[in-house]
Structure formats: structure tokens, C-alpha cells
Amino acid sequence: MKDFHFASRARRRLERRLFLKALGLGLGAPLAYQLVRTATAAPTGAPQRFMTFYIPHGMPPEHFTPVGEGTDFTLSDSGVSILGPLEPYKALVNVYEGFMYPGASTHEGIVKFLSGADVGNSDDTTSRTTIEHFIGNEMGTGTLALGAVPHRVWGQDFDAKLLWDGQAVAPQPSPLVAYDAVFGGLAAGGDQPDPSVQDELQTKLLTLTEGQITSLQTDVQAITTEHTKLQTHLESIQALKASVGAGTTTSCTTAPTLSAVEAVRAKAAGQAEEWFLTEENFPDIYAAQLQLAAEAMVCNIRPITAIQPLYANCDIDFGFMGSSGAHHSTLSHTGPQISGGVAQMEARTPFANAQRWFIEQLVEHVITRLDVDDPAAPGSTVLDNTIILICSEIGEGQWHTSFTREILTGAPPGMLSYMPLVTIGGAAGRLVTGQRLNYYDGTKMEGQTDRPAADLLLTLAKAMGSTTTSFGTSSKPVTEALA
């Protein structure tokens, strides 16, 4: 935390230096203030977004594992095809196999995996930060953490944690509270640039000399990531291609109307927080959280998000979508029936359908919304410039795996259960996508054959522009996934 506060103070000093320099170049105080705001705003060109999407209780591999290898695979030929809804977006999908969660077992794995830690199950004190907040810190932006029934009514427990700078964080269960926090400023006019001031600033910038522009660039580069709004604008001036509005990324000037959020608003009027943690309201809240996260990413207001539908061990009955039974104790724990030495797999179909439903909702409310022209980077889609990490705290629900493992040994059909790790999106061209990457080495003992999942998390941090050389226990990124 000391390093974080030190960096914040240093950033404020640099921002003040840029403000004073702008005054010295003849910009009035309103223009100098707008210059600093513009320089520290969200990146342009190809602003990046990141989402952690956690699905609890693992995946039955016969309904999850893609068919095919390398770049020649399909997501829609595996039983009920849990990943099938992603088939139209396969060119932007990577499936990662042969990873393990060191130090984890059963459902506590979510705490270990997302932080890249290698600690025992009972360790609830080791300071760590989960990947979405690590990336948010690296980008200098906040993290929007949303959860549909993300913890028990009486409070958060050990196996349902995001960890930010060593502190456990409970995702916000109310999409109404989250909506007001994200879009409330827009609804009220917010802290949006005055168009007349912005136009005046751009006009003034066009009159600066090349030396003055270079001087400004030095300070801009000191306080921002690459290709900020101002950086893009100054580069266009240098190239004599400046135009009014160049480099602007503002895509939402008013608060959006989100149908699922409004549906929850109508039902939840006057209700206490417990309303957002009850079983019967889960489908509506989940849809609202997804819509909210998607719009926040499109608008580039909250580019870093985490979605946690259900806490680990949550036993909501999934009869609402056709798979009757408690999601954890009944559906995820249903194993095949053995008859004549052969495993009959039909009993696992309801759980597979339930897990596919999570993906269907993700596609309907998030991916289709991101598959639009990026207002901050014309010529690419928001999905092109995003990473969505799909993950679970365990590999297979009945066997509670935390590493690649052969299940149904001796009872055909035998199969491998991998940790379910999938990314969607191209990270502004920094991820090589459309791949099934498998690092499992079956020649070693179980639990000694896989790469630590922290390798993948480090890879995603690098794809998001981080210069870090390590994350958690890893210093070895998955080079095949990096452009």
C-alpha cells in the first residue's frame, strides 16, 4: 500500500507540473485544467478493457472440452457444448489447458487462482491481489466488481473472495447501487468536458510551436500510459493532420437505459439489500449485472470489471432454466452412473445445461454488446480491444479437481478434466487468438504435469499493457498467446 500511495502522490505532482507548464505556454486556467483532465483520461487509439467472469463449481469435461487441436477446433461439438454459444466468436477465443491451481483444493481454489498464490487452504491472511484489481492498478483505474448472489445473506465467507491490495472485497450485489455509482455522474451532467472549452483547447493547441508541443509531450508521457487522448492529438498535430475532435473517446454523454437494470429497479423498489441475495431474484439480477458491466466497458467509464454470479458452494435451484436441483450439492456433484463397467453420462446433462446457461447469458448481455464498433478506436470493435477471462474455482465438480486429471479411469469413456480457462477478445491485438493451447504432460505424476495458472494471469496482465515481470508465483508468461 505504501508504494501505491507514493505513486499517487508522484502522479499528482506531475499533473500539477503539467498544469503550470500549460499556464506558462499561455493557456488560461480553464484550458490548463482541461488539458490535464484530457491527458489523464482513458487511452485512445485502442483502449483496453478486462473482465474476470467466474462461473462456480467447475465443468463436466465431456460437455466442455473443444473438439480438435491447435487452431483447428470447434466449440459446438462437445455434448451439450457449454462453450457452443462462443462458436461465432471463435476467432477471438483461446482455450487454455494443462494449468493447475497450486496450493488449492476444492472450492477454496478461487482465492488461490485469481491471485496466482501458492498457499494452503487455511491461509486467509497472506496479502495478495486478484488479477482484475492488479490490472486495474496497473492501468490507474478502478475495478467494478459485481455479483449476483456473490455471498451468503449473513456475509462473505472464505471461498467467495476477490482480494484487493490484501483486503477481501465483496462484489456489489445490487445493480441499482452499481448503476448509480457508474453512471450517476452522466445522469446529472457529471464531470464531462465542456464542449466549448474542449474546442477552445484544441484550437489553442493547434497554435503551439513544435517545441512547445514536444515540451508538453514530455510531461504527458510522465503521467499517463501510452497513447492517451492528448498524446494521440499531439501526434496528429505534429503530422499536420489535426482536426477538431481528434482523439476524443467520449462515447457516453448521458446515462444509458438498460432494460434488465430497469426491470430490477421496478421489482426491488423499497427492498433491503437481502433482496439482492435471494434465490428467486438471481436470474434478473444476473442479467442486470451483465448489462451494466458491458455498458460500462463500452463507454470506457469502468474498463476493468469482475462478474461473480453465485458464491462457491451456492445451492440455488436451477429449475428456472430447466435444470432442477441445487447448483452445487446436486447438479455439480452428480456423477455418471456405472453400468456393466461403462459410465452412463446422461445424469450429468442437467449440470452441463446449467453451465451453458451462464455462457448464453454472457453472450446475450455482454459479448453481443461489445461486438460493436469501438467509439474510441474506429475500425475495431470493443470486443477486439477486450479480454474476458472465463474461469472456475475447480475443474470438475464431482471430482473436485485443481489440476489436470483423468477421470472415469477404467470405466469408459475415460477422459481428462482440465481447469476451465478461456479468454475472449484480442486485447487490442496483443493476444494471439483462435487457439487451443494445451500444456499437459501426461508422462508425469498427477499434479506435477501442469503449468501454474499464475503463468496465464501474468500473460493477461502483459497483454493489457503491464510491464510487470511477475504475478503471484509466476515469472513465465504463455508466450504462444502473446503477439
Buried (B, 14 or more C-beta within 10 A) or exposed (E): EEEEEEEEEEBEEBBEBBBEBBBEBEBBEEBBBBBBBBBBBBBBBBBBBBBBBBBBBBBBBBBBBBEEEEEEBBBBEBBBBBBBBBBBBBEBBBBBBBBBBBBBBBBBBBBBBBBBBBBEBEBEEBEBBBBBBBBBBBBBBBBBBBBBBBBEEEEBEBBBBBBBEEEBBBBBBBBBEBBEBBBEBBEEEBEEBEEEBBEBBBEBBEEBEEEBBEBBBEBBBBBBBEBBBBBBBBBBBEEEEBEEEBBBBBBBEEBBEBEBBBBBBEEBEEBEEEBBBEEEBBBBBBBBBBBBBBBBBBBBBBBBBBBBBBBBBBBBBBEEBEBEBBBBBBBBBBBBEEEEEEBEBEEBBBBBBBBBBBBBBBBBBBBBBBBEEBBBBEEBBBBBBBBBBBBBBBBBBBBBBBBBBBBBEEBEEEBBBBBBBBBBBBBBEBBBBBBBBBBBEEEEEEEEBBBBBBBBBBBBBBBBBBEEEEBBBBEBBBEEBBE
